[in-house]
Amino acid sequence: MKTRVLASTKVGYELPIEEAIKFSGKEAGICYMPDTVDTILAEPDEKTMKRANGNMSSNHHSVFGHPQYNFVFEEIPKIMAMILNNEKVYDTSEKSARYTKMKPSEAERVLYEKWIQIYKNRIQEVYPNIEDKQAQKLAQENARYLISVFTPATVMGHTISFEQFSYVLHFMQDFVDNKEGTEFYNLLKPSFKEFIELHSKYKVSGINPKSKNRELSLFSKVQREDEWGWNYCYSYWASFAQLAQAQRHRTLAYEIWEPSINCVKPTYFIPPIIRKTNLEVEWLKDIKSLSNYFPQGMMVYVNERGTVENFILKCKERLCGCAQLEIAMQTKETLEMYLMHTKNKKQEVYEYLHEYGVGARCTFPDYTCSKPCIWGAKNALDRLI
């Protein structure tokens, strides 16, 4: 076996589009090369470009996935980050809501800052041993539910292939041109238009998904039935904020039905630490007043699909005291549903799942925690914050 590096990321350098196409043409030559890789690297540019253009016209676009671009998107709306992350072919480093002081509209800002203090006070009341700094982070994370998914507040490093980025831009253009206007879509389209304009040079006409009739994967067109076996399919209600966490499990597939504030009365996530208190009523009053903004705490109908093995990988990330509480709760519920629907029906699947129980990941037989949380195995999934 031999190995060599043909290319690598270099900080501060942007690969010209023509060079990305040329590099893809070199990679395409490997598939049928009569000699060696060095022969392809030394061939005339005209031959390389002819091969690359041939791949474009024949819709053999995978070779254009070799070049990668390392973007940083600043002041990008949360919904845009979610749409990008749902397409799977990427690596993302996104600033956590625990460390982000949001800069929303005035109406959102007033309520956001109000609830940061309320949550901080409530956290320290219920859990007096939590340090002030940690209470502040958790307060910001929960107050974030009030902020619109369209607020340009997210910062993310996003690495994506040349092929995939061209596809995504074509997906967005097709959405702008063909999706009928609803209140949610009408808010989304301007963001798409701005994003396409900012990245127009990466939208290559010959690298597009139209021949395969592909489109953005986040928005569902069908109602799926629940299934439980070696593969599973489950639909449930979750906030935008939780869905954004779930999407990071790229081995699983996620879809949503378009959110609505006119056709369906929206509902909202209520953090457990304020449930069944006077604060719950106040919270619902405040978040409902922001419904036209589509706050991150608005519940959307989500479909999740994948294999049982990849679901357990999700459990190893989310059944934890350090995970966002809402997704920990939802993952536990899905595991319980999985066990219930396979017991005495699909015994092999049930026994595989049963090995993990429904406890925190630190109780799993094949998981070792390198950084124990403040909750411990007993309270990791019963906490209120």
N, C-alpha and C positions, 0 to 999 in steps of 0.2 A: 504494500500500500504506500502511496505517496500523497503528499498534500502541498498546496501552495495557495497564497492569497492573491486573487486577481484584482481586488478593489477593496476599499475600506472607507468608512466615514472619516472625514477630516473636518475639524471644527473651523468654522469661518469660511468654508468653501461651498459653493453651490454648483453642482454639475449642470452645465448648459444642456438644454433640451436635445439639441442635435447630438451631443455626446452620449446622452442617455439612450437615444435611439440607436446610435452606433454600437454602444456596449451591448445592447440587447441583440443586435444583429450578430455580434461576435458569439454570444451565448447560443444563439439559434444555430450557428454553424457547427457547434459541438455535436448536435444530434446526428449529423450525417457526415462528419469529417472523414476524409480519406487518409489524412496524415496525422498531424499532432495539433494540440492547442496552439503551439507556437506558430504553426503555419497560418492558422486563422488570425492570430494577433498581428501577423506581419502582412496580411493580404491588403490590397488597395481598398481605400475607403469606398470607392464606387461599388465594389463587389459586396462589401458589408452592407451598405445602404440598400442595395437592390434586394438582398436577402431580408433585411428588416422590413422594407416596404411590402415584400411578398407575404411576410407573416401578418402584416396589418390587413392586407386585402383578403387573405384567406381566413381571417379571424382566429389565427393561432397566436393569441395575445400573451400567453403565459411567459414567453421569453422577456417581455417588457416588465415583468415583475422583479427582475434581477436588480436594476438600479433602485436605490432607496433615497428618499428625501427626509431629512430631519427638520420638521417645522416646529416653531413655537407660535401658538395662537394666543394672543392676549385680548382681553375684553371680548371673549367669544361667548355667546349665550349658551347656557347649560344645555338647551335642547339641541343645539348644533353639535356640542361635544357628544351627546348621547347618540345622535344620528351617525356620526363618524365612528364611534365605538361599536355600534351595532353591526358594522360591516366586516368586522373580525380580522381582516388582514392589516394589522397595525401593531404598534407598541405605543402606549400612552403613559405619560407621567402628568397627573392632573393635581393641581393644588387642592388640598382637602378643605372642605367647608369648615372644619375645626380650626383652620389657620387663616381663614379668609374673612376679612371684614367687608361685607357687601356694600356696594354703592348703587342702590336701586332708585326708583322714582321716589318722589317725596312721600307719597301715600304709603308705599312699602317701607321706606326708611323709618318713618315714625313708629310704625308697629314693630318692625324688626328690632330697633333699639329698645323699645319698651319691653319686648319679650326676652331679649338677652338678659336683662336685669331680673325679670320675673323668674326665668328658668334658673339663673345662677342662684338666686335666693332659695328657690324650691329645692335645688340639688343639695345645697349646703344644709338645708333644714332636714332633708331625708337622710343624707349621707354626710354627716358632719366631719368625717375623717378624710373626705376627699380634699386634696389640696386646692387652694384658690385658683391656681393657674389651670388645673385640669377642669375645675368647675366652669371656668370661663370658656374653655374650648368646647365642652359639652353643651353649654348654653348657646354658643354660636351655632353649633351643629343643629340644634333643635329649632332655634329661631329662624334658621335658613329655610324651613318649610314654608315660610311666608313669602319668600322671594320668588318672583316670576321665573319660569324656565327661559324666558326671553330676555332677562336682564343680562347685559354684557359684562359679566363679572368673573368668568372663569379664565384661568391661565393653564395652558397645557402644552407639554412637549409631545409631539405626535410624529412618529416615524411610520412612513407608508411607502409602498412601492410605487414606481412611476406608473405602472399599469393600473393599479387600484385607484390611485388618485385621479387619473383621467376618467376611470369608470364612475367614481363618486361624483365628479363634476358633471358628467353626462346624466347621472341619476337625478341630480338636483335640477338641471336644466329641463329634463323631461317632466319633473314634478311641477315646475313653474309653468310650463307650457300647457300641461294637460289636466292637472288636478282641479276639480271644481272647487270654487271658493266656499269655505266655511269659516267660522270665526277663528278657529285654530289655524287652519291652513293659510288664511289671509295674513295672520301674524308671522307665519313661518316663511312665506315666499320672499319678503324683502330681505330676510337674513340669507336665504339661498342666493338671491341676486347679488348681494354684496360679496358673498363668499366666492361666487363664480367670477365676478369681475376682478377681485383681488388675485385670483389664481388662474386667469384666463390662459396663460401660456402653457399650463400643464394640461389643459383640456384639448387633447389631440384628436382630430376628427377621425383618424384611422384606428384609434384605440378607444372603442366605445362598445357598450354592452347590448346595443339594439338588436343585433342579429340573433341573440339568445333571449330576447324579450325580458331582460332583467330590469329590476327597479329597486329602490330603497327597501331594505329588508325590515325596517321597524314597523311599518304600517301594514296591518293584516287586511286581507280581502276575504277570508273565509272563517267560518265558525268551526273550531276544531273540538272534537270529542275527547274527553279525558281517556288516557290509556295507561296501563300499568303493567310492565313486564321488564324484559331486558332493556327495552326502550320505553320511555315514558313521555306523556304529554299531559300537561295540567294547566288549567286557567284559573286565575285568581285576581283579586284586587290588590293593588300596591300603589304607593305614591310614586310620583316622578323620581323623587330622591332615592327611593329604594331600587327602582328599576335601573337607575344609573349605576348603582353598586353592582347589581346582578349582571349587567351587560359585560362586566370585566371578566366573566367566566366565558371565554370565547369558544370553549368546546360545547357550550349549550346555545340553543337558539331562542331568541326572544322576539315577540311581536306584541303590538298593542292595537286596540281599536281606537280610532280617532277620538280624542277627548272632546267633550261638548259641554257648553254651559246653557244652551238654549233648548236642545232636544231632550237632554237627560239632566235631572237635577244632580249637580256634582256633590260628592262626599269628600271628606278630608281626613287625613291621618291625625289621630290624637295621641301624642306621646304618653306612654303609660304613667309617667310621673305626675301628670295633672289629671288623669282620668278620675271620675267620680269625686271631683272637688269643684269648688266654685270657679276655679280657673278653667275648667273644661268648657263651661258655658261662655266665658269671656274669650277663650281661644277660638271657638267656633264662630262667634260673632265677628271677630277680627279677621280671621282667614276667609270667611265667606264674603266679607266686604271687598276682598281683593280678587274675587273669582274671575273678573274680566282680564286679569293679568296672567291667569293660569299659574298659580303658585305651585312650588315644588311639592307641597303637601297635598295637592289635589290627587285623588285616587283615580287610577286608570286601570282598564281591564287588560291583564297581561296573559299571554300564553308562553309557557316555557316547555321546551322539548330537548331531549337528549338521551344519553345512555345511562344505565344505572351506575356504571363505573365513574362517569364524569359527574354525575350528581353527587356521589360520595366525595369527589374532589372538591366540589362546592361546599359540602358539609365541613370539610377539613379547613376551609377558609372562614366560613361564616358562623359556625356553631362555636362561638368564642366570645369571651368577655370584652375583647378589644374591637369586635366588629360593630358596625352600626346596629343598634338594637332592633330596628324594624326588620332588617333583612335576616337577622338571627332568628327572630320570631317566625318569619315566613318560611325560612329553610327548615326549621323544626316542624312546622305544620305540614310542609310537603313531605318530609320524612315519615311523619306519623301516618299521613294518607297513603304513602307508598307501602308501608308495612301493613296497614289495614286491608288494602286492596290486593295484596299478594299472599297473605296468610291463607293457607289451605287451598290456594288456587294456583299459585306459581311458586311452589315451595323452594326451588333452588334460588330464585330471586329473593324470596323472603328471608331465607337463611343467610344469604350474603348481606342483606341490609341489617338483619337482626344482630349481627356481630358488632355493629356500631351502636346499637341502642338508639336512644334519643337524648343523650347527654351531650355535654360540651366536648369539643374535639380532643381536649387533653385526657379524656377517658377512653379514646379510641385505641384499639390494640396495636395499630400500626402507625401511630402518630406520636412524635416527641416534641413537646413544647420547649422552645429555646428561650422564651421570654414570658414567664408566667404573669398573668394579669392580676389586678388588685382584687378581683372577685373570687377567684378560685373555681374549681370544678363544680362545687355545690351551688354557687350563686350566679355563675356566668350567664345562665339562660333565664334566671328568675329576677334579674335586676330590673329596675324601673327607668334606667337612663342609659 
